[in-house]
């Protein structure tokens, strides 16, 4: 499950709003949608003022107002008694006997959830939809004679119960032979993204984690995050890009715990930006840092970002049921 932090009142303002001063005079006050760079000569007071004027995009605001999202981790691990797959699984191991996406969604609806995210592909590379990009998918399993499609079943259930749908697509793929051949794998990943975002109706959240391990060839992959973002904006312009994107950030743990003050405006630079690693290292912060928004941190920052956190926690010790638990 995932709990979300609600937006502040700053979301009510638009860029360039006109406000009345106490003396009755009119002044211009700028508001900055999503991000702003800080002048190097800005005073401490000016920095705090600028931070207070960073506001969310309409997509971010709509996302924050949802409040609760369910994360469904489903795949080959469901049938192998493992937490992580290694990509060598026989597709026939994926063998649901009574998959009922309507039962999932109706239960979540009654519990107050408004959006559900499915792991369409995890690190093992097994795709829960019949993809043209790999044989490691439901189409190669015996489930429904290879004609099953978990994503389509969940889409239909979400439509029936008025639930929004999000998709998790793992960049790390331990099955794809081209993983580590950066250009070839990025092409494959984009093709998968186009299938998911182009064939299953409206998607409200796209979830990329930053996992980057070795592929079957022993090489590490260089992801083209900017290209992935452009594809999402082309096919699903109203969706938010989570974790690796600059719409929604990871809270920094999987314990369901936010910070004492969980800032929506932060100097932490989203990892989708090319200079993020150096910028965050200069500030001495990362996604797991305890302080992501104090005045002391604002005083050293070069930019501020409306980048609210998604607070995730599993209902189990891990992500899957195991008979010995």
N, C-alpha and C positions, 0 to 999 in steps of 0.2 A: 504494500500500500504506500501511497505518497500523500503527505500533508503539505499544503501550500500556505505561504505567508500572504496575508492580504495587503493591498496597496495602501499607501498613505494618501492624504488629501491632495498632495501635489498633482495627482492624476487629473484633477478637475480643470487644470489650467492648460491653455494652448499656447504655442509659441507666439510671442509678440503681444501678449495680452495687455490691455490698458487698465491700470488700477488707479484708484483715487487715493491721494495722500491725505493724511489727517488734516493738513492745512487747507484742503479743498482744491489744491492744484493737481494737474494730471501729469503722470510721468509714464515713460515706457519701461516695462519690465520684460526682459527676455526669459523665455523658458526653452529648455534644450531637450529635444526628444531623444531619449535613449543614451546619447553620449555627448561629451563635451571635452575639449582640450583646455587646459588651464594655462593662462598667461604666466610666464615665469616670474613676473614681478608682482603677481597678485598677493595681497596681504592675507593674513590668516582670516580676518573677517570677510574679505571678499571671497575667499575660497569656500567658506561655510555658506555664504550667500549663493554662490554658483551651484554648490551641491544641492541646496534646497530647491533649485529651479530645474533640476533634471527630472523629467517625467517619462512615463512609459509610452510605448507605441500603443495604438488601439488593440493590436493583437496581444501584447503583453498584459494590458489591463483586463481584457476579456479572459485571458488565461488565469490571472490571479483571482478574479471574481468567482471562478469555479470552486475553489476551496479544496476539494478532495478529488484525487485521481487514484484509480486502481492499476497496479502493474501486474500483468499476468506473465509469469515466466514459465513457458511451456515449450516442450520440444523433445529431442531424443533423450535428454537426461531424465525426463519423466519416466522412462521405461528402462533405464540402465542402472538406477540406484547411484548415480553420480551427481556431483554438483557442477562440474565442468566436463564437457565433451572434448575429445581431441581431434575430431574430424575424420576418424577412421571407422565410425559406426556404419554398420550395414543399414541402409534406409529401411529395411523390413523390420528393424527393431521399433520403428515408430508404428504402433499398432493400437490406436484407441478402439475400444469396443462399444463405447456409449458416449461419444463426444457430443455435448449438448451446449452449444454457445449461448442459447437462449437462457439456460439455467444459470450460467455465469452472469450474464448481463442483468437478468431480472433480480437476482440476489443482490448484486451491487447497487442496482437502482433503489431497492428497498432500504439499503444501508446508507443512502444519501450521496453516493458517488455520481459524478456527472461526466467523467471521461475515463476511458479504459485504454491502457497501452499494452500492446502485445509484442513479445519478442518474436518478430517475424523471422529473424535469423540471429542466433547467438554465435559465440566464438567458434563453435564446432562447424559452422558453415551450413548447417542443415536448414533449408528454406521451408517454411510452413505454407508456402504457396507454390503452384506449379510454374517454376521459372524456366525461361529459355537459356539462362546463363550457366547452369550446372546440373548435373545429374543427381546431386546430393540434395534431394527435395522430396516432398510428399508424392510427387509424380512417379518416383522410383520405388515407393513403398507398396505394400499390399493393402494398405488402408483404402477402402472403397475402390479397390481394383486400380489404384493409381490415379483416381479421378477426384480425390478429396482436395479441399482448399480451406485451411483453417482461417485464413484472413478473410475470405469471402463469407464464411459462416459467421464470423464475428461481425463483419460489416452488416449482414442482414439482421443479426440480433440487435445491434446498436440502432439500426433504423427502426426496428419494431418498438424498442423501448425508449427511443429518444435519448440515446446515450452518444456522446461524442467519442471519436476513435482516434487513437494515436498509435504510432508504430515505432518500435525499436529495431534498428538495423545495425548489427555489429560491424564496425569497420574491420576488426581483426577476423580473419577467416582461416582456420587451421586446416581446412580441406582444400581450398582453391590452389591448384598447382602454380598459378601466376602470382600468388601473394608474395611480395618481396620484389617482383618486377613492377616497379611503381606505376609506370604508365599503363601497362596492360591490366593490372588489377584495378586501378582507378577507373578505367573504362568499364570493367566488369561491375564494379560497385555502382557506377552511375547508371548502368543498364538495369540493375536490380532496383535502384531508387526510382527510376522512371516507371518500372512495372508497378511498384507499390503505390506511388503517388499519382499514377495516371489511370489506374484501372479499378480503384476501390472507393470512388466517391471522395467526399470531403474528409481530409485528414487535418486534425487540429493541433497535433504535436508530433514532431519528429525527434527521436531520441538517439543521439550518437554518444557513446561513451568514448573515452580516449585510449582504450586498450590497443596496444601495438606490440605484439609478440612476434616470434619468428614463424614463418610459414613452412610448408613441407620442404622448401628448398633451403631452409636455414637462414634466409634473409629477412631483414626487417623492412617494412613498407613505409614509404613517405606518402602520406595522405594528401590529397588535393582538397583541403577543407573549403577553400573559396569556391571551387567548382561545384562541390556538393551543395553548398549554400545557394548558388545560382539556380541549380536544378530545382531545389525545393521552392524557391521564390517564383520560379516559372510555373510550376505545376500546382503548388499549394500556397499562394501568396498570403493567405490568412492564417497559416500555421505558425507556431513558434518552434524554434530549433533549440533543443535542450542539451545541456551538459557541455558538449564541445562547442555549441553555438553561442551566440551573444544575446539570446532572448531569456534563457533560463539557466541558472547555474546549479551545480551540485552543492549541497550543504556541507559536504566534507566528511560524512560518515554514513553508515547504514544502520544507525541505531534509532532513528526517528527523532533526533535531538537537534534543535537549532541553538544558536548562541543566545545569550541573555538579551542582547539586542541584535536582531537579524536584519541587517540593513538591506534595503532594496537598491540604494545608491552606494556604490563602492568604488574605490580606486583599483580594485583587482581587475586586471585586463583580461578579457575573454581569450581563451586559447586559440580561437579561430583567427585572431589577429597575428600577423607574422612576427611582430615584435613583442608578443606577450611574455615570452619566457624571460627575456632580458629586463623588461619593464617591471615585472613582478619580483624578479631577483633583486633589483635595485631597491625595491620597497621592503624586501624581506618577507614577502607574503606568498601564500598559495591557497588553494581551495580549502585546505584544512586549518588555516590559521584562525586563532581565537579572535583576533581583531581585524575586521574588514571594513571599518567605517568610523573609527574614532577621529576626533579633531587632530590628534597628534599624527595620524596617518594621512589625513587630508592635507596637512601642512607640507607633506613631502611629495604628494602625487602630481602627476603630469596630466591626468585625465580622470574623469568620473564617468560611471556607467550605471544606467538603470538595469540591474542584472539580478533579479530576485532569486531566491533559493528554492529548490525543490527538496523537500525533506523526506527521504525514503527510508522505509523500514520493512523488513520481511515479517510475515506472521509466523515464520518457522525459524529455528536456529540458523539454517541456511536458506536456500530458495526452493528446495524440493522436499517432498515427503520421503522419509526413509523408514523402513519397517522397524529398525532398531531404536527409533526415537519414541 
